[in-house]
Amino acid sequence: MSFLSPTLRLENLSTQPTMTQDHVPEDQRYNKQNIVAQWCVPINGKMYRIELEHGTTSGRRMIWVNGREVLRRDWMFKLVGEDTFHIDQTRCIIRVDPAPGFKYEYSLYIDGKSHDQYTEDMTRQYRLWLYTDDAAAEAPQEYRIMLKLDTLSLYVNDELRTEESVFVHGGTDTKFLLQDTEFVLQARSSGNKHDGIVHTLLANGVPVPEAKMQEIMQEPVSILQSSN
């Protein structure tokens, strides 16, 4: 996958998708085997799985976000080009370029930045933890906990939480309960300007390893396989 210049132009593409399959239920239109590219992107504290269907024989191009269709073009004679869509008011572009051997390269741009550039920015702006409660009553419960550093907004499975922080020696603690698991988000001074504030998440008193944003964004299905 290659990432080209974020200075993009729309050429020979309608601004509206062509809807010719509206009579087919959305869940039947979605076929995982037809997906040729996928990306994982955090936008405003929520994680999104973006998938592209590119039919080189049918001429159909479809874009799915968390399993929902956001754009469809049928019978396109031009198999390369760009498509624009929005997620939570953020402009996204998927670009299709020719590659050697009658193949194609697929690139995603978010807010004018390539997926790689955007990933680097998000790594600096967010902290992410993944936790699985194996002791849940019916089935293991998975939690994706994200902290936006500039606003200290806390998201659990894409939902914004309103939790109060209390001052403790050396920093603050933010406590919240999910099912039978008590979480504590600790904020402590690192003691030096370079590292600043260090955030640690505890689940029932046990530290939860911080997930690497760059790895997670390259493996969308592993954390969003049940999203709708």
C-alpha positions in Angstrom: 0.0 0.0 0.0 1.4 3.4 -1.0 0.5 6.8 0.3 0.7 9.7 -2.1 0.5 13.4 -1.7 -2.5 14.6 0.5 -3.1 17.3 -2.1 -6.0 15.5 -3.8 -8.4 16.4 -6.6 -11.7 14.7 -7.6 -11.8 13.9 -11.3 -14.7 12.5 -13.3 -16.6 11.3 -10.1 -20.1 12.2 -9.2 -20.6 13.9 -5.8 -23.4 11.5 -4.9 -23.4 7.7 -4.8 -25.5 5.8 -7.3 -28.1 3.7 -5.4 -29.2 0.8 -7.5 -29.4 -1.9 -4.8 -31.6 -0.2 -2.3 -34.1 -3.1 -2.5 -31.4 -5.4 -1.1 -31.0 -5.3 2.7 -27.8 -3.8 3.9 -26.6 -6.8 5.8 -27.0 -8.9 2.5 -25.0 -6.3 0.5 -22.1 -6.6 2.8 -19.8 -9.4 1.9 -16.5 -9.7 3.7 -14.9 -11.6 0.8 -15.4 -8.6 -1.5 -13.3 -6.3 0.8 -10.0 -5.4 -0.8 -8.7 -2.9 1.8 -9.4 -2.0 5.4 -8.2 0.5 7.9 -8.7 1.3 11.6 -9.1 5.0 12.5 -9.8 6.8 15.8 -11.9 9.9 15.2 -13.0 12.1 18.1 -12.4 9.4 20.6 -14.3 6.7 18.7 -12.7 3.8 16.7 -13.9 3.2 13.2 -13.3 0.3 10.8 -13.2 1.5 7.2 -13.5 -1.0 4.4 -13.4 -0.7 0.7 -15.1 -3.0 -1.9 -13.6 -2.5 -5.4 -15.2 -4.6 -8.1 -12.9 -4.5 -11.1 -15.4 -6.5 -13.3 -18.7 -5.2 -11.9 -17.4 -1.6 -11.8 -18.9 -1.3 -8.3 -17.1 0.7 -5.5 -18.5 0.6 -2.0 -17.3 2.0 1.3 -18.3 0.6 4.6 -17.8 2.2 8.1 -18.2 -0.2 11.0 -20.2 -2.6 8.7 -22.5 0.1 7.4 -22.6 1.4 3.8 -21.7 5.0 3.5 -21.1 5.2 -0.3 -21.8 3.1 -3.4 -21.1 3.7 -7.0 -22.3 1.1 -9.6 -21.1 0.5 -13.2 -18.1 2.7 -13.1 -16.0 2.6 -16.3 -13.1 4.4 -14.6 -11.6 2.0 -12.0 -9.2 4.5 -10.5 -9.8 7.8 -8.7 -11.0 9.2 -5.4 -14.1 9.0 -3.3 -14.9 11.4 -0.4 -17.0 10.7 2.6 -17.3 12.0 6.1 -17.1 10.4 9.6 -18.3 12.6 12.5 -17.7 15.7 10.3 -14.1 14.6 9.5 -13.4 14.5 5.7 -12.0 11.1 4.5 -10.8 10.2 1.1 -10.1 6.7 -0.4 -7.8 6.8 -3.4 -7.5 4.0 -5.9 -4.3 4.0 -8.0 -3.1 1.6 -10.7 -0.2 -0.8 -9.7 2.0 -3.0 -11.9 0.5 -6.3 -13.1 -3.0 -5.0 -13.6 -3.4 -4.5 -9.8 -4.5 -1.6 -7.7 -3.2 0.3 -4.7 -5.6 1.7 -2.1 -4.8 4.7 0.1 -6.8 6.4 2.9 -6.5 10.0 3.9 -8.1 11.5 7.0 -8.4 15.2 7.4 -5.9 15.7 4.6 -3.3 13.3 6.1 -2.3 9.8 4.9 -3.2 6.9 7.2 0.4 6.6 8.3 0.7 10.3 9.1 -2.7 10.3 10.9 -1.6 7.2 12.9 1.5 9.0 14.1 -0.6 12.0 15.2 -3.1 9.8 17.1 -0.3 8.0 18.9 0.7 11.4 20.4 -2.9 12.5 21.2 -4.4 9.3 22.7 -3.7 6.6 25.2 -5.4 3.2 24.6 -6.0 0.1 26.7 -7.7 -3.1 25.8 -9.2 -5.2 28.6 -11.1 -8.5 28.5 -13.2 -9.5 31.6 -13.1 -13.3 31.4 -15.1 -13.5 34.6 -18.2 -12.0 33.1 -21.4 -13.9 33.8 -22.5 -14.8 30.3 -19.5 -14.3 28.1 -16.1 -12.5 28.2 -16.6 -8.8 28.1 -14.2 -6.7 26.0 -13.5 -3.1 26.8 -11.7 -0.5 24.7 -10.7 2.4 26.8 -9.3 5.6 25.2 -8.0 8.8 26.8 -7.7 11.9 24.8 -4.8 13.7 26.3 -5.5 17.4 25.4 -9.1 17.3 26.9 -8.7 14.3 29.2 -11.9 12.9 27.7 -12.4 9.3 28.6 -14.1 6.9 26.2 -15.2 3.3 26.8 -16.2 1.3 23.7 -16.7 4.6 21.9 -18.9 6.1 24.6 -17.9 9.3 26.4 -17.7 8.8 30.1 -18.3 11.6 32.7 -16.2 10.6 35.6 -14.8 12.8 38.4 -11.1 12.7 39.2 -9.9 13.0 42.8 -6.6 14.5 43.8 -4.2 12.1 45.5 -0.5 12.3 46.4 1.4 12.9 43.2 -1.5 13.3 40.8 -5.2 12.2 40.3 -7.3 9.0 40.3 -10.4 8.5 38.1 -12.5 5.6 39.2 -15.3 3.9 37.2 -17.1 0.6 37.4 -17.9 -1.6 34.4 -20.0 -4.6 35.3 -18.1 -6.1 38.3 -14.7 -4.6 37.4 -13.4 -1.5 39.1 -11.1 0.6 36.9 -8.8 3.3 38.2 -7.1 5.6 35.8 -4.0 7.1 37.5 -2.3 10.3 36.4 1.1 10.8 37.9 3.9 13.2 37.3 6.9 11.5 35.7 9.3 14.0 37.3 10.8 15.3 34.1 9.6 17.6 31.3 10.2 15.1 28.5 7.7 12.4 29.7 5.3 14.8 31.4 2.2 13.0 33.0 2.2 9.2 33.0 -1.2 7.5 32.8 -1.7 4.0 34.2 -4.9 2.0 34.1 -5.7 -0.5 36.8 -8.5 -3.2 36.6 -9.4 -4.5 40.1 -6.0 -3.3 41.2 -4.0 -5.0 38.5 -2.2 -2.8 35.8 -3.6 -3.1 32.3 -0.8 -3.0 29.6 -1.1 0.0 27.3 -2.0 -1.0 23.7 0.2 0.3 20.9 -2.0 2.6 18.8 0.1 2.0 15.6 -0.4 -1.8 15.9 -4.1 -1.6 16.7 -4.8 0.7 13.7 -3.2 -1.9 11.4 -5.4 -4.7 12.8 -9.0 -3.4 12.8 -10.8 -6.7 12.9 -9.2 -7.8 16.1 -10.9 -5.0 18.1 -13.9 -4.2 15.9 -15.1 -7.6 14.7 -18.5 -7.3 16.4 -19.1 -3.7 15.5 -22.2 -2.8 13.5 
